Amino acid sequence: MTRYHDEEWGVAVHDDVELFERLALESFQAGLSWSTILRKRESFRRAFAGFDPVVVAAFGSVDRDRLMADAGIVRNRAKIDATIGNAAALLRVAAEFGTFEAYLAQMVPGPPRRLPADATMADLPATTPASDGLSVDLRRRGFGFVGSTIVYAMMQSVGLVDDHVPGCFRYRG
């Protein structure tokens, strides 16, 4: 958890494969602890072909069965189906905008929102108007398991917002 926070969480991500991975992992995390997902991250990467959306979008029933039998990942059929569908949706969005990153930059223009100098962990929202809007648009574009809370967690993860609190070495006031 500490390494993930210190090295990844809140750092801007520009690669569509990594953006897809973060969205997928946040979707799988729904209802579970983040530490569970991080412990299974390498298994997720193996199971989902490194989160290459071109490969995942082509997964069929044999792959779905393989994933449901894989004890190394979260075996939830709805989340597995959503991840496969989200790969196809991401490819459509990337074709329209040039990249998925370009789409996200249009939907959540930078620079990332930062917390005020007196902020505490209690001030961190679960959703924002930006995550609400992005969630609605992603669903309209065929994405699944992208409620506003999941989307906001992904926004935090990939640096679209900056929720490092004062006192954290990553905080930039």
Secondary structure, DSSP 4 states (H G I P E B T S, - for coil): -HHHHHHTTT-----HHHHHHHHHHHHHHTTS-HHHHHHTHHHHHHHTGGG-HHHHHT--HHHHHHHHT-TTS---HHHHHHHHHHHHHHHHHHHHHSSHHHHHHHHS-SSPEE--TT--GGG--S--HHHHHHHHHHHHTT--S--HHHHHHHHHHTTSEE-PPTTSTT---
